[in-house]
């Protein structure tokens, strides 16, 4: 094989590799607010992970190109020919230079990758918590998320609201991760890496979103039949919007006399044993807090949009939306079902 051909093949593969790296590493001009692209980081921890991922991909990509090029060269250069039939090829019994090269170079590569990884882990895991940080306790349940803001007196489910961390006024959010039953994993690709929620073993993580918007996440550890629909939404709000959201969540449930029948049905059935509604007798902890249910965009941990029709179906037959859900079908009469749905619609 001519040297010019080899050079062309090597150059072409290198160009393709660097083009792929550039596409993966570049942030889109108008990133989707609902994206889950790890190469479009929107916080410091995610940026650290993305940079490390690109660095490792570049190093391993170069290794792949070099090895593959040498393999192709060897296969073509030293292929069997008719004139070589029955002849033994020249034997090489040792080369100090080659043996040193293929020993020292891999060791140096491993050391570089180890140091880069250790640096990223230290930057993410050992970051100090500033005095003004938002504190959130995230609790994984089968199959939904509970979010508690201990300093703010707010409890919500499945949709996490946090303020944007502006460069002039950084406000990171520190999360304590707990599990109520089995192993879960908290993952919002554009905001942070995966962190496990393990029973009786609290974990911590932090995020400092650099732009407002909606970021989608997922339980990344198989936790049961409905693991795939254990979704989560992170709403990164402006400081003013976050303050307004907190004020709204701190209010007790709306007391509307026109839906008193629905409230009576809710409190007379098993609903109140699992769910809490502030300002009422309902104080359950097995299911999501419903005090401000209608302020959420989704129900069933992101499995369906929060509309009266979906809410009615969810109460009537949870398995129709989320097969394997631990919420039982309430088997209410049509009139009681309509009354409860009307009551739920007032919980804003």
C-alpha positions in Angstrom: 0.0 0.0 0.0 1.4 3.4 -1.0 2.4 5.8 1.7 0.3 8.5 0.0 -2.8 6.3 0.3 -2.1 5.5 3.9 -1.7 9.2 4.6 -5.0 10.0 2.9 -6.9 7.3 5.0 -5.4 8.5 8.2 -6.2 12.2 7.5 -9.8 11.4 6.5 -10.4 9.4 9.7 -8.9 12.1 11.8 -11.1 14.7 10.2 -14.2 12.6 10.7 -13.3 12.1 14.4 -12.7 15.7 15.1 -15.9 16.7 13.3 -17.9 14.2 15.5 -16.2 15.6 18.6 -17.1 19.1 17.6 -20.7 18.2 17.0 -21.1 16.4 20.3 -19.3 19.0 22.4 -21.0 22.1 20.9 -24.1 23.5 22.5 -26.9 24.1 20.1 -27.8 27.7 19.3 -31.3 27.2 20.4 -31.3 24.3 22.8 -34.7 22.6 23.5 -36.0 23.5 26.9 -36.9 19.9 27.4 -33.6 18.4 26.3 -31.7 15.6 28.0 -28.4 16.2 26.1 -25.3 15.8 28.4 -23.3 17.8 25.8 -25.5 20.9 26.4 -24.7 21.5 30.1 -26.6 24.2 31.9 -24.8 24.1 35.3 -21.3 23.9 36.7 -21.4 20.1 37.7 -22.9 19.2 34.3 -20.3 21.3 32.5 -17.5 19.6 34.4 -18.9 16.2 33.4 -19.4 17.2 29.8 -15.8 18.6 29.5 -14.4 15.4 31.0 -16.5 13.3 28.6 -15.3 15.2 25.6 -11.7 14.9 26.7 -12.0 11.1 27.2 -13.7 10.7 23.9 -11.0 12.7 22.1 -8.2 10.6 23.7 -9.9 7.3 23.1 -10.9 8.4 19.6 -7.2 9.1 18.7 -6.2 5.7 20.1 -8.9 4.1 17.9 -7.7 5.9 14.8 -4.1 5.0 15.4 -4.8 1.4 16.2 -7.3 0.9 13.3 -4.9 2.6 10.8 -2.0 0.4 11.9 -4.3 -2.6 11.6 -5.5 -1.8 8.1 -1.9 -1.1 7.1 -0.7 -4.4 8.5 -3.5 -6.4 6.9 -2.8 -4.9 3.5 1.0 -4.6 3.6 1.6 -8.1 4.9 -1.3 -10.0 3.3 -0.5 -13.4 1.9 0.6 -13.5 -1.7 1.0 -16.4 -4.2 4.7 -16.0 -4.3 4.9 -16.4 -0.5 3.2 -19.8 -0.5 5.0 -22.2 1.8 7.5 -19.6 3.0 7.7 -18.5 6.6 7.6 -14.7 7.1 10.5 -12.9 8.8 10.5 -13.4 12.5 10.9 -10.6 15.0 12.0 -11.9 18.4 12.1 -8.6 20.4 12.4 -4.9 20.2 13.2 -2.9 23.3 12.0 0.3 21.8 8.6 -1.1 20.8 8.1 -2.9 24.1 8.9 0.3 26.0 6.5 2.3 23.8 3.5 0.0 24.3 4.1 -0.1 28.0 4.9 3.5 28.8 2.4 5.2 26.5 -0.7 3.3 27.9 0.5 4.0 31.5 0.8 7.7 30.7 -2.6 7.7 29.1 -4.2 6.0 32.1 -2.5 8.5 34.5 -3.8 11.5 32.5 -7.3 10.1 32.4 -7.2 9.3 36.1 -6.0 12.8 37.1 -8.6 14.4 34.9 -11.4 12.3 36.4 -10.2 12.8 40.0 -10.1 16.6 39.4 -13.7 16.6 38.1 -15.0 14.4 41.0 -13.3 16.6 43.5 -14.8 19.8 42.0 -18.3 18.3 42.0 -18.4 16.3 45.3 -16.3 18.6 47.5 -17.8 21.9 46.7 -18.6 24.0 49.8 -22.2 24.9 50.5 -22.6 28.7 50.7 -24.8 30.4 53.3 -27.4 31.4 50.8 -27.9 28.1 49.0 -31.3 26.6 48.5 -31.7 23.4 50.5 -34.0 20.6 49.1 -34.6 17.1 50.4 -35.4 14.8 47.5 -37.0 11.5 48.5 -37.5 8.7 46.0 -40.6 6.5 46.2 -42.0 3.8 44.0 -42.7 5.5 41.6 -42.6 9.2 42.2 -40.4 12.0 43.7 -41.1 14.0 46.9 -39.4 17.4 47.3 -39.1 19.1 50.7 -37.7 22.6 51.2 -36.9 22.5 55.0 -36.0 26.2 55.3 -39.0 27.4 53.3 -41.7 25.1 54.7 -42.7 23.8 51.2 -43.5 20.2 50.2 -44.2 19.3 46.6 -43.9 16.3 44.3 -42.3 15.3 40.9 -41.7 18.9 39.8 -38.7 20.6 41.4 -38.6 24.4 41.4 -35.2 26.2 41.9 -33.9 29.6 41.2 -31.4 30.4 38.4 -27.9 30.9 39.7 -26.8 34.2 38.1 -23.1 35.0 37.8 -23.7 38.3 39.7 -25.7 36.6 42.4 -24.9 32.8 42.5 -27.6 30.7 44.3 -26.8 27.0 44.1 -29.2 24.4 45.1 -28.0 21.6 47.4 -30.0 18.4 47.5 -30.1 15.7 50.2 -31.1 12.5 48.5 -33.1 9.8 50.4 -35.0 6.7 49.5 -38.3 5.6 51.1 -38.1 2.0 49.8 -35.6 0.8 47.3 -32.6 2.1 45.2 -33.3 5.0 42.9 -31.0 7.3 41.0 -31.5 11.1 40.5 -30.5 12.3 37.1 -31.1 15.5 35.2 -28.6 15.2 32.3 -28.2 18.9 31.6 -27.8 19.9 35.2 -25.8 17.2 37.0 -24.7 13.6 36.8 -26.4 10.6 38.3 -26.5 10.2 42.1 -28.1 7.2 43.8 -30.7 7.3 46.5 -30.1 4.4 48.8 -32.2 3.4 51.8 -30.6 4.4 55.1 -27.7 6.1 53.3 -28.2 9.8 52.6 -26.4 11.2 49.5 -25.8 14.8 48.5 -25.5 16.7 45.2 -25.7 20.3 44.0 -26.7 22.2 40.9 -26.4 25.8 39.9 -28.5 26.3 36.8 -27.1 29.0 34.5 -30.3 29.6 32.5 -34.0 29.5 33.2 -36.2 26.8 31.6 -37.5 23.3 32.0 -35.1 20.4 32.4 -36.3 16.8 32.3 -34.8 14.1 34.4 -35.3 10.4 35.1 -34.8 7.8 37.7 -31.7 6.1 36.3 -31.7 3.0 38.6 -34.2 0.2 38.0 -36.6 0.3 40.9 -39.5 -1.7 39.8 -42.1 -2.2 37.1 -42.8 1.5 36.6 -39.2 2.6 36.7 -39.4 4.0 33.2 -42.2 6.3 34.1 -40.6 7.7 37.2 -39.8 11.0 35.5 -39.1 14.4 37.0 -39.2 18.0 35.9 -36.9 20.8 37.1 -38.3 24.3 36.6 -35.4 26.8 36.8 -37.1 30.1 37.6 -36.0 33.7 37.7 -35.5 34.9 41.3 -38.8 36.8 41.2 -40.7 33.8 39.8 -39.2 31.5 42.3 -40.1 33.8 45.2 -43.7 34.0 43.9 -43.8 30.2 43.6 -42.6 29.8 47.2 -45.2 32.2 48.5 -47.9 30.3 46.6 -46.8 26.9 47.9 -46.6 28.2 51.5 -50.4 28.9 51.5 -52.8 26.3 52.8 -55.2 24.6 50.5 -58.0 26.7 49.0 -61.3 26.3 50.9 -64.1 26.5 48.4 -67.6 25.8 49.7 -68.8 24.9 46.2 -66.7 21.7 46.2 -67.5 20.7 49.8 -69.0 17.5 48.6 -65.8 16.5 46.8 -63.7 17.3 49.9 -66.1 15.2 52.0 -65.7 12.2 49.6 -61.9 12.7 49.6 -61.7 12.7 53.4 -64.2 9.8 53.8 -62.2 7.4 51.6 -58.7 6.0 51.7 -57.4 9.1 49.8 -56.5 10.9 53.1 -54.6 7.9 54.3 -51.9 8.3 51.6 -52.1 12.0 50.6 -51.8 15.3 52.5 -53.7 18.5 51.9 -52.6 21.3 54.2 -55.4 22.8 56.2 -57.5 19.6 56.2 -57.6 16.3 58.1 -55.7 14.6 55.2 -52.1 14.0 56.4 -50.9 10.9 54.6 -47.3 10.4 53.7 -47.4 7.4 51.3 -48.4 9.5 48.3 -47.7 12.9 46.9 -48.8 16.0 48.8 -51.9 17.4 47.0 -52.1 20.8 48.6 -51.2 22.6 45.3 -51.8 19.7 42.9 -53.1 21.9 40.1 -50.0 24.1 40.1 -48.1 21.2 38.6 -47.9 20.6 34.9 -48.0 16.8 35.1 -49.5 14.0 37.3 -48.3 10.4 38.0 -44.6 11.6 38.0 -44.7 12.9 34.5 -46.7 10.1 33.0 -49.5 12.3 31.9 -50.3 16.0 31.6 -52.4 17.5 34.4 -55.8 17.9 32.8 -59.2 17.2 34.3 -59.7 14.3 32.0 -56.4 12.7 32.9 -57.0 13.4 36.6 -60.4 11.7 36.4 -58.8 8.6 34.7 -55.9 8.5 37.2 -58.3 8.4 40.1 -60.7 6.0 38.5 -58.0 3.6 37.1 -54.3 4.4 37.7 -53.2 1.4 35.7 -54.7 2.9 32.6 -51.9 5.6 32.8 -49.2 3.8 34.7 -49.5 0.0 34.8 -48.1 -1.4 38.0 -48.6 1.9 39.9 -49.0 1.4 43.7 -52.0 3.7 43.8 -55.2 1.6 44.0 -58.2 2.2 41.9 -60.7 4.0 44.2 -63.8 2.5 42.5 -65.9 5.6 43.2 -69.4 6.1 41.8 -69.7 8.5 38.9 -71.1 11.3 41.0 -68.4 10.9 43.7 -65.7 10.7 41.1 -66.9 14.0 39.5 -67.1 15.6 42.9 -63.5 14.6 43.9 -62.1 15.8 40.5 -63.9 19.1 41.0 -62.3 19.4 44.5 -58.9 18.5 43.1 -59.2 21.3 40.5 -59.4 23.9 43.3 -56.1 22.8 44.8 -53.9 25.4 43.1 
